[in-house]
Amino acid sequence: MTNLAALNLFFNLLGSALLLSLPWLLLGIIVSSTFLIWTDEQKWVANFPRNRLLSSLVGSALGFLLPLGAFGSVPLVRRLLLQGAPIPLAISFLVAAPTLNIFAIVRVLSSRQSQYGLIFLCISFSWLMAIVMGLVFSPYRLARQQAEEEGETALLNIPLLRSGALIMLQSSMETSPRQGGLVFANGVNPVADFSWRQKLHLFGRNIIEEFQEFGGVLVIGTAIACGIVFFLPQAWLLQWAGLGPVRQTVLMMGWSLILPLGNFSNPDLLAPLGEQLWRGSMVAFLLWGSLFNLQTIGLWLVTLRLRPLSYLVFLVGLSVFLFAMVTNYYLS
């Protein structure tokens, strides 16, 4: 293969991956901006349950009600957290959104290689894992309440989020220096008093700002992932088929971390290996690849603080691995 042909193949791979991911990100930003400009966010957030278990249940259900996938859920979660949504709800929504997504479920079930028992296992475990992760991270809500009691500012009392974005001042539409997610000074939302033209201007401006922030990170992550996929010898996959269940599961999780798949992975990707794969390794590939890859981790890095994000990646990865082992030895 000539250098020109190889370069053309790489850009085709990159373009197709971006076409599968950028529309979902843009959809999530539009939904987030709609909540910000055209609705009263504080009323929405006030209606969310404050009980930890109920918040986790509602958050996991939002993945199905708002089918934004792995990319579109990130801007909306940041928006909700900045307005005071319960942290268990936000975490369970983030974990559930890529799998408990009506479009992803339909796409996977319509695949020629779909194994309905396998898909049911993935969806059921993803729902349960989302609830558990929401409960595990519920102490962060208590940290926020303590910060509010101590009188800290709105940007500092959300221990889960990086400080960030555009701060709108109540007196004018001028902006202060960028510091992170879109939040209003002193928790006051002046948009309700704006005319529809001002609202439309702010709506478009917020979409552009957030798309520049998240889109650039997504493009870089996708380019890195496509570069690794392009240069990595894919013949290794055929060698993995003969490994034991533990090593095969770990390697399949590593492979799904690299592939720019985004939402619930397509079983057709596993078709060349046929029945040589352990069932648990297929479960791990589908679940881990839908939640964490180089694209989604980049988006999460600009949204969540490094420590809670590290905890989340470790706990979800361990949960997926243990569930894959149970599937290999008891459910195959």
N, C-alpha and C positions, 0 to 999 in steps of 0.2 A: 504494500500500500504506500503510495507516494505521500509526501508531507502535506500536499494540498488536499488530497482525498481524506487523509486523517483529520486535518483541520476542519474540513467540511462536515465530516461525520460527528466531530465533537460539538460543533455549533448546532447541528441538527438535534443532537441529544439534549443540549442545553436549552434550545428553543422549545422543544416538546415538553421538557420538565417545567419550564417557566409557564407555558400555556396551561399546564395542569395545576399550578399553584397560585399564580398571581391573581386570577379571577376570584378565587376563594378569599384571598387576603383583601382584595378590594371590596368584596361583598361584606366582609366583617367590618371594615372601616366605614362603609356606608351605613350599616346597621348601628354601629357605635355613634356615628355623627347624627343619625336620626334621633337616637335616644337623647343626645346632648342638646340639639337645637329645637326639635319639634315636639318633645314631650317633657313632662315634669319628672326628671329622674328621681328626685327625692321622694316623690309619692310612690314610684315604682319600688324603690329600695325599701321604703318604710313597710311595704306589704310583704316583703320576704320574711319567712320565719326565722327567728333568732335561736331557736333550739338547734343544737349541733346536728342531731340525727336528721331532723326535718330539713335543715338547710342542705345537708349532703344529698338527701333524697331529691329535693327540688333541683339542685345543681346537676345531678346526673340526668334528670328528666329534661333539662334545658337543652342538652345535647341532641335530643330527638326533636324537641319543639323548634329549636333554632339550628337548623342543619348547616352550620358554618364550617365544620371540619376542623382539622388541626391548625390551619392558618388563620381563618376568619375568627376563631374564638379568642385569640390573644388580644386584639384591640378591644373587643367587647368586655373581656374580663378586666382589663386595666381600667376601662371606663367605669365599670360597676364598683370596683374596689375604691376608686377615688371618690365615689359618692357614698361610701359607707356600707356596701353590700357585705354580708357575712363571709368571712374567709372560707369556711367549709363549703359554702355554695360555690365560690369561685374555683376552688381547687377541684372539686368533684366535676364541675362543668368542663374544666380544662382536660381532665383525664378521660371523661366520657365522650367528649365531642368528636374525636376522630373515628370512634367505633360505633357509638350509638347515634348514628347519622343516617337518616332515611335514604339519602342518595348513595352513600357508601354501601349500605346494606343491600339495596337493590342492585347495585353494580356487581357486588360480590356474588349474590344469589343468581344473577343472570349469567355468570361465567360458566363456560363449558366444563371447567374443572372443579366446580363447587362441590364440596362435601358438606351436606347440610348439617350433619352432626357436628362437624368441625366448626362450622360457622356459628352454630348455636352455643357451643362451648366458649368460643371467643367473645361473643356478645354478652353472655351471662357473666363470665368472669370479669369482663371489662366493666360492666355495671356494678358488680360487687366491689371491685377494686377502687372504682371512683368514689363510692360511699366510704370505704375504709380510709382512703387517702384524705378525704374531707374531714373525717373524724380525727385523724392523726395530726393534721395541721390546725385543728381548732384552737390550740393554745395561743396561736398568733393573734387570734381575735382578742384574747384577754390582754395581750401585750398592747394592742391598739387602745383598748379601753383605758388601761392604766396611763398611757401617754396622753390621752385626751383629758383625763382628770388632772394631770400635771400641767396642762395648759400648753402643750407643744403645738406647733403650727401644723396645718393640714398636710404639708409635704413631708413632715417628719414622723407623723404618728401612724404610718402604714408600714409596719416592719417587713411586709412581704414584697413591697414594690421598691424598685429603684426610684430615687427622686427624679422626676423628669417631666417634661413636656412644656406645653405652652400655657402661661398663666394669663387669663383674661382679666383686665382691671374693670371694676364696676363703673368707673367714671367715664371710660372711653373704650374704644375698640383697639387701642394701641396695646402692644404686647411687651412684656418684660423679656429679658434674655431667656433663651430656651433652657429649661431645667428638667424637663421630663413630661410625662402624660398630660393631657389637657385637664386643667383644674382651675376653678375660679377662686380668686383671692378671698380669704376669710370664709370660705364655704358658701358664698353668696352667688346665686346664679342670676345675672341681670338679663339674660336672653329673653325672658318673658315680657320685658318692657320694650323690646326692639320691634321695629316694623318688619313686615314680611320680607322686604328687600334686604334689610340688614341681616335677617336670619338666613336668607338664601346666600348672601355673601359669606357669612360666617360658616355656613354648612359646606360650601365649596372649598373655603380656605382650610377648614379642618381636615377635609378629605385629602387635600393636596399635602398638607403638613404630615399627616400620619402615614400616607402612602410613601412619601419620601423617606420617612424614618424607618418604617418596617420594610418597604420594598427594596431599599438598598441592601439591607441585611439579608433578605431572602435571595436576592440575585447573587450575592457573594457566596452564601451557603450552597446554593444550587450549583454554581460554577465549580466550587471545590469538590462537591459530591460527584458531579459529572466527570471531572478530571480524574478522580480516583477510580471511578467505574471504567473509564475509557482505558486507563493504563494498567489496571489490575488484571492479571491473567484470569479470565473467567473460567478457564478449564479447571481451576481449583474446585469449583462447585461439584464437578463430577467426582472428584476425589473425596469430597466430604460425605458423599452418600454412603460410603462403607464404614464410617466411623461409628463409635458407640453413641448411646443416647446423650450422654453428658457433653462430650466434646462436640458432637454434631449440633446440639442445641446452642451451645456457646458460640460456635462459628456462624450459625444461621442468624443469631441475634446481632453479631458483629456485621454480617453482610447487610442485614436490614437497616443497620445504623448508617451505612454508607449510601444505599440506594435512595435516590430522590423520589420517594413514593408518596409521601404525604398522608392522605387519608387511608382508610382500611385497604391494605394491600390486596392486589389482585391475585387469586390463586393460580391464574394462568402462568405466572412467573415460575411456579413450582412444577409445572407440567413436564419439562424435560427430564426431571429426576424421577418422575413416576412414583412408584411405590417403594423406592429405595430409602425415602426419608422416614424417620420416625414421626409419629403423629404429633408428639409434643414439640418437636423442632419446627414443624409447620405452624403450630399454634404460636410459638414464640416469635417466629418470623412475621406472622400477620399482626400480632398485637404490638410487639416492640417497634416494628417498622412504622406502624400507624401513629405511635405516640412520639417516638424519639428518633430523629435522624438529623443530619447536619443542617437541614433547612429549619426544622421546628426548634431545635436547640438555639439557633441564632436568634430567632424571634423571642424566645423565652429569656435569653440573656439580656436583651435590652428592656425587658419588662420586669423580671423578678430579680431580687437580690441573689447573689451567688450562693450564699449558705443555704437558704431554703430550697433553691433550685437543685443544689447538689443532693440534699436530703431526698427531694422528690424523685430525682433520677435514680438514686440508689435504691430507694424503697420500691419503686415501680419495677425496676429491673430485677430485683430480688424476687418480687412477687411473681412476675412473669416466668422467671426461671424455675421457681418451685412448682408453679402450676404446670409448666411443661414437663417437669419430672413426674408429677402425679399422672399426667396424661400418658406419658411414655410407659409407665409401669403398671398402671391400674385401669386406664380408660382406652387403651389401644385395642 
